[in-house]
Amino acid sequence: MPTRAAFATQLLRDAADFFRSVAEQNPTLADQMGESARFYDAAAGWLDEDPVAEIPTTVAAPPASAGEP
């Protein structure tokens, strides 16, 4: 029997597949559906990596590119 985390991971991956399918069938929604699919894939990866890890509430700013003030 799968764990709850494994079940949730599969649900997230299935949702990502659904969004990709919608994107293929509706080019006008492709960008939005692709973004959703990437998020759901990332969330599934987080669960695979560490199912009990906390989600950070802040996001660090990306490093400035060379030559930018």
C-alpha positions in Angstrom: 0.0 0.0 0.0 1.4 3.4 -0.9 2.1 6.1 1.7 0.0 9.3 1.7 3.0 11.2 0.4 3.4 8.7 -2.5 -0.3 9.0 -3.2 -0.1 12.8 -3.2 2.9 12.8 -5.4 1.0 10.7 -8.0 -2.0 13.0 -7.8 0.3 16.0 -8.5 2.0 14.3 -11.4 -1.4 13.3 -12.9 -2.5 17.0 -12.5 0.6 18.1 -14.4 -0.2 15.6 -17.2 -3.7 17.0 -17.3 -2.4 20.6 -17.7 0.0 19.5 -20.4 -2.9 17.8 -22.2 -5.1 20.9 -22.0 -2.1 23.0 -23.3 -1.8 20.7 -26.4 -5.4 21.0 -27.2 -5.7 24.7 -26.6 -2.8 26.7 -27.9 -4.2 29.9 -26.5 -3.9 28.4 -23.0 -0.5 26.7 -23.6 1.6 29.2 -21.6 -0.7 29.2 -18.6 -1.2 25.5 -18.6 2.5 24.9 -19.0 3.3 27.0 -16.0 0.7 25.1 -13.9 2.2 21.8 -15.1 5.7 22.9 -14.1 4.5 23.9 -10.7 2.7 20.6 -10.1 5.8 18.7 -11.3 8.0 20.7 -8.9 5.6 20.1 -6.0 5.7 16.3 -6.7 9.5 16.5 -6.8 9.5 18.3 -3.4 7.4 15.5 -1.9 9.7 12.8 -3.4 12.8 14.6 -2.1 11.6 15.2 1.5 7.9 14.6 2.3 8.1 16.3 5.7 10.1 19.3 4.8 8.7 22.7 5.5 7.9 25.1 2.6 9.8 28.3 3.0 7.6 31.4 3.4 10.1 33.7 1.8 12.0 33.4 -1.4 15.5 34.8 -1.7 16.1 37.3 -4.5 18.2 35.9 -7.4 21.8 37.1 -7.5 22.4 40.2 -9.6 23.8 39.6 -13.0 27.3 40.8 -13.7 27.3 44.4 -14.8 24.0 45.3 -13.2 24.0 48.0 -10.5 
